[in-house]
Amino acid sequence: MESDFKDKKIKDSYLRLFTYCDRENYKGYDPYDSLNSRFFNRIPVISKNSLVKLAWTQFFKRSPINLRKYVGIDKEYNPKAVGLFLQSFCILYKIEPKPEYLDKIRHFSDLLLEMQTPNWSGSCWGYNFDWQSRAFFQPKFTPTVVATTFIGSAILDAYEATSDKKYLDTARSACDFILKDLNRTYDEKREAFSFSYSPLDQSVVYNASLLGSRLLSRVYSFTKEPELIEEARKSVLFVCQNQQDNGAWSYGRYDFHQWIDNFHTGYNLECIAEFLKHAESDEFSECLNKGLDYYLNTFFTEEGIPKYYSDSIYPIDIHAPTQLIITLHKLGLFQQYKEMAQKVLAWTIDHMQDPEGYFYYQINRFFTSKISYMRWSQAWMFLALSIYQLEDKKGGDR
């Protein structure tokens, strides 16, 4: 009975979120969009200073009060969010092939083709805002491996749904961006490497590199080009070499990237699992299993609270519960851990969904950020709840 109650709560939550996103036309704000401010960009003296840009970005990201409309920041399409919504509608189309779902698939796919960043070796995408981080600055629409691979994977989903070859060609083109434009950091023996986050930096971010590996291996499953799976293997090997003895990974190699968090660990696991699937290999299974044990035993409490860091619950970020559903699905373990998935989703709905239907960004120790972010919060939860329905249907068909 309790499971049935949670199942109904989760499905009702999905309907409320669907209504909200559709009403907003899938456009919205982002935690990192503050440099789109027309007010900020009218003051060249401060808008060109990297420290000021970093402070401005962090202020808007951390503030629980949404001041964006007061400084000239508009709700926009975010390419990665569009990719996540595309992936979701492909899943919904699998569950029930409604014509309106197919219309959404074609609409979002063609929109993404229009949103490509030109003048690189292949299809690629970035974010719709300038982004200042501690490690580097990236101008608006600078292509990144993260945005490109999530979108490339969604485009492949669209190809599977429509059989339109232009979508397969686009995903294959994205592999050229990964292989030719991203920088590489090699291990001492030059047997393995990490892809950079973008063509403009030399960073080593484990989940970002693995996302590149994942798209290469998935495209390989269609084209059977040896180079794609061989290069994917080398980048997976690099990340497995850098796994800690307890199964964890730090975020990256920089001194200020040494934290261990929930959803990036989930990224790592799903990417390694997908590589093994497409490579038809078990080479990194021990690494995967050790990482999975660490993930499930570290980041979720008995009450279903999704922790952010390995050593701290706060901030409770909406991205963490969504990634649990995606990770279990990608590893083929959802049915085994369905009770856990329901518990985490039910807690999240009770504590982080607004009466309007959207989900909050973060619960901090002393306050909650109730701002609606379309990419970070709504698109990810839309995907997770779509996957939940697919898995629920699978369970019911048994």
C-alpha positions as CSV (number, residue, x, y, z in Angstrom):
1,M,0.0,0.0,0.0
2,E,2.8,2.4,0.9
3,S,4.5,1.7,-2.5
4,D,1.2,2.4,-4.3
5,F,0.8,5.7,-2.4
6,K,4.3,6.8,-3.4
7,D,3.7,5.7,-7.0
8,K,0.6,7.9,-7.2
9,K,2.5,10.8,-5.6
10,I,5.3,10.6,-8.1
11,K,2.9,10.4,-11.1
12,D,0.9,13.3,-9.9
13,S,4.1,15.3,-9.4
14,Y,5.1,14.6,-13.0
15,L,1.8,15.9,-14.3
16,R,2.2,19.1,-12.3
17,L,5.7,19.6,-13.6
18,F,4.7,18.9,-17.2
19,T,2.0,21.5,-17.0
20,Y,4.5,24.1,-15.6
21,C,7.2,23.4,-18.2
22,D,4.8,23.5,-21.1
23,R,3.3,26.7,-19.8
24,E,6.7,28.3,-19.6
25,N,7.5,27.0,-23.2
26,Y,10.5,25.2,-21.7
27,K,12.4,28.5,-21.3
28,G,13.7,29.8,-18.0
29,Y,16.5,31.1,-15.8
30,D,19.8,29.3,-14.9
31,P,21.9,29.4,-11.8
32,Y,24.8,30.7,-13.9
33,D,23.1,33.1,-16.2
34,S,23.9,36.3,-14.3
35,L,26.4,37.6,-16.9
36,N,23.4,37.9,-19.3
37,S,22.4,41.0,-17.3
38,R,21.9,44.0,-19.5
39,F,22.6,46.2,-16.4
40,F,25.9,44.5,-15.7
41,N,27.1,44.7,-19.3
42,R,26.4,48.4,-19.6
43,I,29.3,49.0,-17.2
44,P,32.5,48.0,-19.0
45,V,34.8,48.8,-16.1
46,I,33.4,46.0,-14.0
47,S,32.0,43.7,-16.7
48,K,35.5,42.9,-18.0
49,N,37.0,42.1,-14.7
50,S,37.2,38.4,-14.1
51,L,37.0,38.7,-10.3
52,V,34.0,40.9,-10.5
53,K,32.4,38.5,-13.0
54,L,33.1,35.6,-10.6
55,A,31.6,37.5,-7.7
56,W,28.5,38.5,-9.7
57,T,28.0,35.0,-10.9
58,Q,28.4,33.5,-7.4
59,F,26.0,36.1,-5.8
60,F,23.2,35.2,-8.2
61,K,23.9,31.5,-7.9
62,R,23.8,31.6,-4.1
63,S,21.0,34.1,-3.5
64,P,17.7,32.6,-2.4
65,I,16.0,35.7,-3.9
66,N,15.6,35.9,-7.6
67,L,16.7,39.4,-8.7
68,R,17.2,38.5,-12.4
69,K,14.3,40.4,-13.9
70,Y,15.4,43.6,-12.1
71,V,18.9,43.5,-13.8
72,G,17.7,42.6,-17.3
73,I,18.1,38.9,-17.4
74,D,15.5,37.2,-19.6
75,K,14.1,33.6,-19.6
76,E,15.7,31.8,-22.5
77,Y,16.2,28.4,-24.1
78,N,19.2,26.7,-22.7
79,P,20.6,24.2,-25.2
80,K,21.4,21.5,-22.6
81,A,17.9,21.9,-21.1
82,V,16.4,21.5,-24.6
83,G,18.4,18.3,-24.9
84,L,17.2,16.9,-21.6
85,F,13.6,17.7,-22.6
86,L,14.2,16.0,-26.0
87,Q,15.5,12.9,-24.2
88,S,12.4,12.9,-21.9
89,F,9.9,13.1,-24.8
90,C,11.7,10.2,-26.5
91,I,11.2,8.2,-23.4
92,L,7.5,9.2,-23.2
93,Y,7.1,8.2,-26.8
94,K,8.5,4.8,-26.0
95,I,5.9,4.4,-23.3
96,E,3.0,5.6,-25.5
97,P,3.6,6.7,-29.1
98,K,1.4,9.7,-29.1
99,P,1.6,12.1,-32.1
100,E,2.1,15.1,-29.8
101,Y,5.2,13.4,-28.3
102,L,6.6,12.9,-31.8
103,D,5.9,16.5,-32.6
104,K,7.9,17.6,-29.5
105,I,10.8,15.3,-30.6
106,R,11.0,16.8,-34.0
107,H,10.6,20.4,-32.6
108,F,13.3,20.1,-30.0
109,S,15.7,18.2,-32.3
110,D,15.4,20.8,-35.1
111,L,15.8,23.6,-32.5
112,L,19.0,22.0,-31.3
113,L,20.3,21.8,-34.9
114,E,19.7,25.5,-35.2
115,M,21.5,26.2,-31.8
116,Q,24.8,24.6,-32.8
117,T,28.0,26.6,-32.2
118,P,29.7,27.0,-35.7
119,N,33.3,27.0,-36.8
120,W,34.5,23.8,-34.9
121,S,35.4,20.4,-36.3
122,G,31.9,19.0,-35.7
123,S,28.5,19.6,-34.2
124,C,28.8,21.1,-30.7
125,W,26.9,23.2,-28.2
126,G,27.5,25.5,-25.3
127,Y,25.4,27.4,-22.8
128,N,23.4,30.6,-23.5
129,F,25.4,32.7,-21.2
130,D,29.0,33.8,-20.4
131,W,30.4,31.7,-17.6
132,Q,33.1,32.8,-15.2
133,S,34.5,30.0,-13.0
134,R,37.6,29.8,-10.8
135,A,39.3,27.7,-13.4
136,F,38.4,29.6,-16.6
137,F,36.1,32.0,-18.5
138,Q,33.9,30.8,-21.3
139,P,32.0,33.2,-23.6
140,K,28.4,32.5,-24.4
141,F,27.9,29.4,-26.5
142,T,31.5,28.2,-26.1
143,P,31.1,24.5,-26.9
144,T,31.7,22.1,-24.0
145,V,32.0,18.4,-23.8
146,V,29.1,18.3,-21.2
147,A,26.5,20.2,-23.3
148,T,27.6,18.6,-26.5
149,T,27.4,15.0,-25.2
150,F,24.1,15.4,-23.4
151,I,22.6,16.9,-26.6
152,G,24.3,14.4,-28.9
153,S,22.9,11.5,-26.9
154,A,19.4,13.1,-27.0
155,I,19.8,13.5,-30.8
156,L,20.5,9.8,-31.0
157,D,17.3,9.1,-29.1
158,A,15.5,11.2,-31.7
159,Y,17.1,9.2,-34.5
160,E,15.9,6.0,-32.8
161,A,12.4,7.5,-32.6
162,T,12.2,8.9,-36.1
163,S,14.8,7.1,-38.2
164,D,15.7,10.5,-39.6
165,K,19.4,10.0,-40.7
166,K,20.2,13.7,-40.2
167,Y,20.1,13.1,-36.5
168,L,22.5,10.2,-36.6
169,D,24.8,12.3,-38.8
170,T,24.7,15.1,-36.3
171,A,25.6,12.8,-33.4
172,R,28.5,11.4,-35.5
173,S,29.7,14.9,-36.2
174,A,29.7,15.7,-32.5
175,C,32.4,12.9,-32.2
176,D,34.7,15.0,-34.4
177,F,34.4,17.9,-32.0
178,I,35.3,15.6,-29.1
179,L,38.2,13.9,-30.9
180,K,39.7,17.0,-32.7
181,D,38.9,20.1,-30.6
182,L,39.1,19.0,-27.0
183,N,42.5,19.1,-25.3
184,R,43.9,16.0,-23.7
185,T,45.8,15.3,-20.5
186,Y,47.7,11.9,-20.6
187,D,48.8,9.6,-17.9
188,E,52.6,9.0,-17.4
189,K,52.6,6.0,-19.9
190,R,50.5,7.9,-22.4
191,E,48.1,4.9,-22.4
192,A,45.1,6.9,-21.2
193,F,43.9,10.4,-21.2
194,S,41.2,12.9,-20.0
195,F,39.3,15.1,-22.4
196,S,39.2,18.8,-21.4
197,Y,36.0,20.5,-20.5
198,S,36.1,22.8,-23.5
199,P,38.6,23.6,-26.3
200,L,39.6,26.7,-24.3
201,D,41.0,25.0,-21.2
202,Q,43.2,22.1,-20.0
203,S,41.2,21.1,-17.0
204,V,40.8,17.5,-15.9
205,V,37.2,16.9,-14.7
206,Y,36.4,13.2,-14.5
207,N,32.7,13.2,-15.2
208,A,33.1,15.6,-18.1
209,S,35.7,13.4,-19.8
210,L,33.6,10.3,-19.3
211,L,30.6,12.0,-20.9
212,G,32.8,12.3,-24.0
213,S,33.6,8.6,-23.7
214,R,30.0,7.8,-23.5
215,L,28.9,9.6,-26.7
216,L,31.9,8.1,-28.6
217,S,30.9,4.6,-27.5
218,R,27.2,5.0,-28.2
219,V,27.9,6.4,-31.7
220,Y,30.2,3.4,-32.2
221,S,27.2,1.1,-31.6
222,F,25.7,2.5,-34.7
223,T,28.7,3.1,-37.0
224,K,31.2,0.4,-35.8
225,E,34.2,2.7,-36.3
226,P,37.1,1.3,-34.3
227,E,38.6,4.7,-33.5
228,L,35.5,5.8,-31.6
229,I,35.6,2.8,-29.2
230,E,39.4,2.8,-28.9
231,E,39.5,6.5,-27.9
232,A,36.6,6.1,-25.5
233,R,38.3,3.2,-23.8
234,K,41.5,5.3,-23.2
235,S,39.5,8.0,-21.5
236,V,37.5,5.6,-19.4
237,L,40.8,3.9,-18.3
238,F,42.1,7.3,-17.2
239,V,39.2,7.9,-14.9
240,C,39.3,4.4,-13.5
241,Q,43.0,4.9,-12.8
242,N,42.1,7.9,-10.7
243,Q,39.4,6.2,-8.6
244,Q,40.1,6.2,-4.9
245,D,40.4,2.9,-2.9
246,N,37.0,3.3,-1.4
247,G,35.3,3.7,-4.8
248,A,35.0,7.5,-4.8
249,W,36.2,10.1,-7.3
250,S,37.0,13.7,-6.6
251,Y,35.4,16.1,-9.0
252,G,38.7,16.7,-10.8
253,R,42.5,17.2,-10.6
254,Y,42.7,20.9,-9.6
255,D,43.4,21.6,-5.9
256,F,40.0,23.3,-5.6
257,H,38.3,20.3,-7.3
258,Q,38.9,17.8,-4.5
259,W,35.4,17.5,-3.2
260,I,33.3,14.3,-3.7
261,D,29.7,14.9,-4.6
262,N,26.5,13.0,-5.3
263,F,25.4,13.6,-8.9
264,H,28.9,13.8,-10.5
265,T,29.6,10.4,-9.0
266,G,26.3,9.3,-10.7
267,Y,27.5,10.7,-14.0
268,N,30.7,8.7,-13.7
269,L,28.8,5.4,-13.1
270,E,26.3,5.8,-15.9
271,C,29.1,6.7,-18.4
272,I,31.3,3.7,-17.4
273,A,28.2,1.4,-17.6
274,E,27.2,2.7,-21.0
275,F,30.8,2.3,-22.3
276,L,30.9,-1.4,-21.2
277,K,27.5,-2.0,-22.8
278,H,28.5,-0.6,-26.2
279,A,32.0,-2.0,-26.1
280,E,30.5,-5.4,-25.1
281,S,33.2,-5.6,-22.4
282,D,33.6,-6.1,-18.7
283,E,37.0,-4.6,-18.5
284,F,36.0,-1.9,-16.0
285,S,33.3,-3.8,-14.1
286,E,35.3,-3.9,-10.8
287,C,35.7,-0.1,-11.0
288,L,32.0,0.3,-11.7
289,N,30.8,-2.0,-8.9
290,K,33.1,-0.4,-6.4
291,G,31.9,3.0,-7.4
292,L,28.2,2.0,-7.2
293,D,28.6,0.6,-3.7
294,Y,30.2,3.8,-2.6
295,Y,27.5,5.9,-4.3
296,L,24.5,4.1,-2.9
297,N,25.9,3.7,0.6
298,T,27.2,7.3,0.9
299,F,24.8,9.8,-0.6
300,F,21.3,8.9,0.6
301,T,20.0,8.8,4.1
302,E,17.5,6.3,5.6
303,E,14.8,9.0,5.3
304,G,15.5,9.3,1.6
305,I,17.3,12.6,1.9
306,P,19.8,13.0,-1.0
307,K,23.1,14.3,0.3
308,Y,25.2,16.7,-1.8
309,Y,28.7,15.9,-0.5
310,S,30.2,12.7,0.8
311,D,30.6,14.2,4.2
312,S,27.6,16.7,4.3
313,I,23.9,16.7,3.6
314,Y,23.8,20.4,2.8
315,P,23.1,21.9,0.4
316,I,20.3,19.4,-0.7
317,D,20.4,20.0,-4.5
318,I,17.6,19.0,-6.8
319,H,20.1,17.5,-9.2
320,A,21.0,14.7,-6.6
321,P,17.7,12.8,-6.5
322,T,17.2,13.1,-10.3
323,Q,20.6,11.5,-10.9
324,L,19.8,8.5,-8.6
325,I,16.8,7.6,-10.9
326,I,19.0,8.1,-14.1
327,T,21.9,6.1,-12.7
328,L,19.8,3.1,-11.6
329,H,18.1,3.1,-15.0
330,K,21.3,3.3,-16.9
331,L,22.9,0.5,-14.9
332,G,19.8,-1.7,-15.2
333,L,19.2,-1.7,-11.5
334,F,16.0,0.3,-11.1
335,Q,13.7,-2.6,-10.4
336,Q,16.2,-3.9,-7.8
337,Y,16.3,-0.5,-6.0
338,K,12.8,0.7,-6.8
339,E,11.9,1.1,-3.1
340,M,14.9,3.3,-2.6
341,A,14.1,5.3,-5.7
342,Q,10.5,5.8,-4.5
343,K,11.6,6.9,-1.0
344,V,14.0,9.5,-2.4
345,L,11.6,10.9,-5.0
346,A,8.8,11.0,-2.4
347,W,11.0,13.0,0.0
348,T,12.0,15.3,-2.8
349,I,8.4,16.0,-3.9
350,D,7.3,16.6,-0.3
351,H,10.1,19.1,0.4
352,M,11.2,20.6,-3.0
353,Q,8.2,20.8,-5.3
354,D,6.3,24.1,-5.3
355,P,2.5,24.2,-5.5
356,E,2.9,25.7,-9.0
357,G,4.6,22.4,-10.1
358,Y,8.2,23.4,-10.4
359,F,11.0,22.2,-8.2
360,Y,13.3,24.2,-6.0
361,Y,17.0,24.6,-6.6
362,Q,18.5,23.9,-3.1
363,I,17.7,23.5,0.5
364,N,20.5,24.9,2.6
365,R,21.0,24.6,6.3
366,F,19.4,27.9,7.1
367,F,17.3,28.8,4.1
368,T,15.8,27.3,0.9
369,S,16.4,28.6,-2.6
370,K,13.0,28.3,-4.2
371,I,14.0,29.8,-7.5
372,S,12.9,27.9,-10.6
373,Y,15.8,27.0,-12.9
374,M,14.7,25.4,-16.1
375,R,18.0,23.6,-16.9
376,W,19.3,22.7,-13.5
377,S,16.0,21.8,-11.8
378,Q,13.0,21.3,-14.1
379,A,14.7,19.6,-17.1
380,W,16.5,17.1,-14.9
381,M,13.4,16.3,-12.8
382,F,11.3,16.0,-16.0
383,L,13.8,13.4,-17.3
384,A,13.9,11.5,-14.0
385,L,10.1,11.4,-13.7
386,S,9.8,10.2,-17.3
387,I,12.3,7.4,-16.6
388,Y,10.3,6.5,-13.5
389,Q,7.2,6.0,-15.6
390,L,9.2,3.9,-18.2
391,E,10.6,1.7,-15.4
392,D,7.2,1.5,-13.7
393,K,5.7,0.2,-17.0
394,K,8.5,-2.3,-17.3
395,G,7.8,-3.6,-13.8
396,G,4.0,-3.8,-14.6
397,D,4.7,-5.8,-17.8
398,R,6.6,-8.5,-16.0
